[in-house]
Amino acid sequence: MSDSPIYFVILGQTLQGERFRPSDWAERLAGVMAPYRPPGAGAGHLTYSPYVVPRVIAGIKCVVVDERIRQIEPLAWKFVHDFASDNDLVTLQDIQDVETGVSSGLASKKA
């Protein structure tokens, strides 16, 4: 069994194939989740949690959520899942390598 983190990725694309708006949604979501950090990690001024990070992968704005946030705050984990569900966003589960996992996940969603 690998000790690599497992990620949940929220893509800025709706289930209907449209780009999710507003354009800064990923930064907003990551900003809301900024207080949830590893134990002992300092909370730098205006920094994201290492567990919830906005990214652009394959030209699509995403939020990458490290599943370890569930151990710190289960309600934070539920919040990001509910956000994706409530907004009909495409998600990828159980991703170990974010770049490869998102790219292959996008390819399988298009197939």
Sequence and secondary structure as in RCSB ss.txt:
>XXXX:A:sequence
MSDSPIYFVILGQTLQGERFRPSDWAERLAGVMAPYRPPGAGAGHLTYSPYVVPRVIAGIKCVVVDERIRQIEPL
AWKFVHDFASDNDLVTLQDIQDVETGVSSGLASKKA
>XXXX:A:secstr
   S  EEEEEEEETTS B SSTTHHHHHHHHTTT   TT    TT   TTEEEEEETTEEEEEEETTHHHH HH
HHHHHHHHHHHTTEEEEEEESSHHHHHHHHHHHHH 
